[in-house]
Amino acid sequence: MKIFTSILAALVLAAPAATALADAPSEFKNQTAGIALTRPAGWHTISAAQNMENIKAMKLRDEELHAMLKQYATAPLLAMTKYKEPFDDVNPSFKINLKPYGNLKGIPAPELIKLVLPQFQRAFKDFVVVQVPTEVRVSGIQSAYARISYTMELPDGRSFPTASELWIVPHGDYFFMIGAGTRQDEKTGTRAEIQSILDTIRITQ
């Protein structure tokens, strides 16, 4: 269950986020994890503490799952949003986590996503699998991708039609979880923008 809630945490930055930090350099690199990317001009970094505040601020249909999400969510390697906050709509977002496989080692990446989809269904209103888990390549590595849509609800009564995308990229005994969020209608930012960020990722084997 811990790994499933961790994967769920990779997708929940799409809600209106906490205040973003000032514009960061255009290059992000984590040599320990072996990953780098080009950050789009004007995008804003979210701190680990702000990322946790975003998770706490969500309204999920399953209170027990929300409690576990807050307990097991770990700091991302990188989390960023397109606009500075406050932003009263879905703020396009991009987040990278690194997780150990543990006893899930050997499960193909698309199957790993399939295992966690029921957790998403418990969590969100109007949940729909738009793109079933499928094989893709990220930085030349055989990976998996899926896209879901749902209504993101906040405790103050606001709700937002949200689309979340997830990539799982194997990396030895670990895997990268790359999550991104946009409005379903892409009025505040497009999935093409997200793809352009993904295309800059460089992973060292």
N, C-alpha and C positions, 0 to 999 in steps of 0.2 A: 504493500500500500504506500510506503514511503516514496518509492520511485515514481509511482503513478501521480501522487500529489505534487511531486517535484516537476514532472512534465506539465501538469496543469498550470503550475506557477509560471512556466515559461511563456504562457499565452495570455496572461491577464494584464499586461501593461497597456492594453488598448483603451482602457477607460480613462476619463480625464485624470491627469497625473498630478503629482505634487510638483512644487516649484522646481524647474530645471536649473542646472548650473549654467554659468556663462559659456559661450561658444568654446569648444575644445579644439585642439589641433586636428587637422584633416586626416591624420593617420592614427589608427589605433593598433597597438601591437602588444601581445602578451607572450613573451618568449617562453615562459614556463609551460603554458598550455600549448604553445606552438600554433598560434593563430594571429592573423593580422587582417585588417581591412581598411578601406578608404572611407572616412566619414564624410557624408555630404555636407557641403557648405551650408551653414545656418542651422544644422541640427544641434540638439542640446543634450548633454549628458545628464542622466538621472543617477543620483547616488544610491548606494545600497540601502540606506535608511529611508530614502524617498520611495524606493521600489517597494519596501515593506509597507510603507504607509498606503501605497496604492492597493496592495493586496488586502489590507485591513479594511479599506474603504469600500470594497465591493459588497454587493448584496447577492449571495448565492441562494439557490433554492434549498440546498442541503446544509444546515447549520453545522452538523458534525464534520462534513467535508471541509467547510470553510475553516473550522478550528484546526483541522489537520494541515490544511494548506498554510496557515499562519505558522504552525509549529515546524513544518518540514521545509518551507521555502528557504533557499540559500541565496547568498549574494551572487548576482550575475557577474560574469566577466565584464560585460558591457551592457548598458541599457541606455537608450536614447530616444528622444521624441523630435518630431519635426518642428513643433512650435513651442515657444516659451509658455509657461503657465502663469496665471490662470488661462485656460482655453476651454470654453464652454461647449465642447463637442468631443467627438472621438479624435484624439491627437495621434496621428500615425506614429507607430513605435517599432523599435527593433531591439531585440535582446538576445544575448548569447550566454548560455550556461554550459558548464562541463560537469558531467556526472559519471560515477563509476558504474559499470554494468552489474557488479555483484553476481547474484545467482541468475541474472538474466543474460549472462554472457552466452553468445551463440545464437540468440534469437535474431532473425533478420530484422533490419530496421523497420520495414513496413509492418511486420507482425507486432513489433513493439508498440507502434502507434495504435494498431487495432486493439491491443489489450487495454489501452487507456481511454478509448473513445466513450465507453459507458460511463466513466467518471465525469467527462464533460457533459454528457446528457443529463446526469444528476444535478449538475451545477447551474446550468443556464436555461433560461426561458427561450422558447422558439428555436431550439437546437436543431441544426441540419448539417449533415456531412455533405459539403459541396464537391469536394474532391477526395475520393477514397484514397487511403495510403497507397502510394505508388513509388516505384524506384526512379530516382533522379541522380544526377551527379553534382556534387558541390566541391569546388576546388579539385576536380578530377577524381573525387572519391565516391564510390557507389554509396548512395544515401537513400533516404526516404522522405516523402513530402505528403502533406495532407492539408486541406483547408476546410474550415467549418464556419458557419454563420450562426448567430444567436442574438438575443437582446441582452445587452449589458444593463443591469439595473443598479442604481445607487440608492443608499438609504434615504436620501432626500426626495425620492420619488421620480427623479429624472431617469430616462432610459434612452439607450442609443443602439441603433442597428449596427452590429459589429461583425466584422469578418476577421478571423485569426488564421494565420498560417504557421505551420510547424515543419521544420526540417530536423531530422536526426542523422548525424554524421558520425560514423564509427571512427574511433581514434584509439586503437589498442585496447586496453582494459577499460577505457572510458568512451563516452560519446558526447559530442556537442549537441545541445538542444538549441536550436535557433528559432525564436518565436517572433512574429510580427503581427501588428494589428492595424486595421483601417476601418473606415465606415464601409458598410456594404455597398453603398452607391458611389463611393470614392470621392465625395464632394470635398473632403478636407485633405485628401492625399490619395495617391493611386498605388495599386499593387505593382505597377511598372516601376515606381520609385523604389519600392522594397526590393524588387528583383535586381535593380541596378546596384543596390548595396550588396546584395548577396553575391553578385558577379565579381565583386572586388575581393572576396574572401580568399585568403591564402593560408593553407594549412600545411604544416610540415609533418611528414610521416614519422 
